[in-house]
Amino acid sequence: MTLSLPIAAEANELLTNDPLALLIGMVLDQQSPLEKAFSSPYVLAQRLGHAPTAEELAGFDPEALVTIFATPPALHRFPKAMAARVQEVCRALVETYDGEAQNLWQGAGDGKELVKRIAALPGFGKQKSQIFAALLGKQYGVQPPGWRAAAGAYGEEGSHRSVADIVDGESLARVRAFKKEMKAAAKG
């Protein structure tokens, strides 16, 4: 399985093979186009010369990390805040999951536990946690009992609500249309 987001093939490959890169993409997926959020882990790896570990990012000099995030093109429109958030998430992984992103989801007894583990990370509210659980379930085969229910509407089979549902250009268009409808409904 290789992720098929509308980003460079190398970025998709990194997200497919590096659980920390996938998690960082999800961290950055707020107030930023999903293409930018999920391609930024690849750009970060290029800037560092290698795919970073959670231990490395957790212990990184905060100002130096901000510089890496802010270097044009910036990895996020809020590089200082998001460099700090990525570092906080990596510290949580080091403290709780031996520095391994996949340990966050491996061994979760059920979907509720999975969403609870994700929600315990800095910056992950209920909706973001459900989206990430749906992404793990739908595209990475992480399917503890009850994962769809725990992921809420994002876990529904055949839905087109989030990054969890993007597998090609058509599904991307359907997700974008859904988000546009939701914004219009919220304004209306």
Secondary structure as the mmCIF struct_conf table of DSSP 4:
data_model
#
loop_
_struct_conf.conf_type_id
_struct_conf.id
_struct_conf.beg_label_comp_id
_struct_conf.beg_label_asym_id
_struct_conf.beg_label_seq_id
_struct_conf.end_label_comp_id
_struct_conf.end_label_asym_id
_struct_conf.end_label_seq_id
BEND BEND1 PRO A 6 ILE A 7
HELX_RH_AL_P HELX_RH_AL_P1 ALA A 9 ASN A 17
HELX_RH_AL_P HELX_RH_AL_P2 PRO A 19 LEU A 28
BEND BEND2 GLN A 30 SER A 32
HELX_RH_AL_P HELX_RH_AL_P3 LEU A 34 LEU A 48
TURN_TY1_P TURN_TY1_P1 GLY A 49 GLY A 49
BEND BEND3 HIS A 50 HIS A 50
HELX_LH_PP_P HELX_LH_PP_P1 ALA A 51 THR A 53
HELX_RH_AL_P HELX_RH_AL_P4 ALA A 54 ALA A 58
TURN_TY1_P TURN_TY1_P2 GLY A 59 GLY A 59
BEND BEND4 PHE A 60 PHE A 60
HELX_RH_AL_P HELX_RH_AL_P5 PRO A 62 ALA A 70
BEND BEND5 THR A 71 PRO A 73
HELX_LH_PP_P HELX_LH_PP_P2 ALA A 74 ALA A 74
BEND BEND6 LEU A 75 PHE A 78
HELX_RH_AL_P HELX_RH_AL_P6 PRO A 79 TYR A 97
TURN_TY1_P TURN_TY1_P3 ASP A 98 GLY A 99
TURN_TY1_P TURN_TY1_P4 ALA A 101 ALA A 101
HELX_RH_AL_P HELX_RH_AL_P7 GLN A 102 TRP A 105
TURN_TY1_P TURN_TY1_P5 GLN A 106 GLY A 107
BEND BEND7 GLY A 109 ASP A 110
HELX_RH_AL_P HELX_RH_AL_P8 GLY A 111 ALA A 119
TURN_TY1_P TURN_TY1_P6 ALA A 120 ALA A 120
BEND BEND8 LEU A 121 LEU A 121
TURN_TY1_P TURN_TY1_P7 PRO A 122 GLY A 123
HELX_RH_AL_P HELX_RH_AL_P9 LYS A 126 TYR A 140
TURN_TY1_P TURN_TY1_P8 PRO A 145 GLY A 146
HELX_RH_AL_P HELX_RH_AL_P10 TRP A 147 ALA A 150
TURN_TY1_P TURN_TY1_P9 ALA A 151 ALA A 151
HELX_RH_3T_P HELX_RH_3T_P1 GLY A 152 GLY A 155
BEND BEND9 GLU A 156 GLU A 156
TURN_TY1_P TURN_TY1_P10 GLU A 157 GLY A 158
BEND BEND10 ARG A 161 SER A 162
HELX_RH_3T_P HELX_RH_3T_P2 VAL A 163 ASP A 165
BEND BEND11 VAL A 167 ASP A 168
HELX_RH_AL_P HELX_RH_AL_P11 GLY A 169 LYS A 187
#
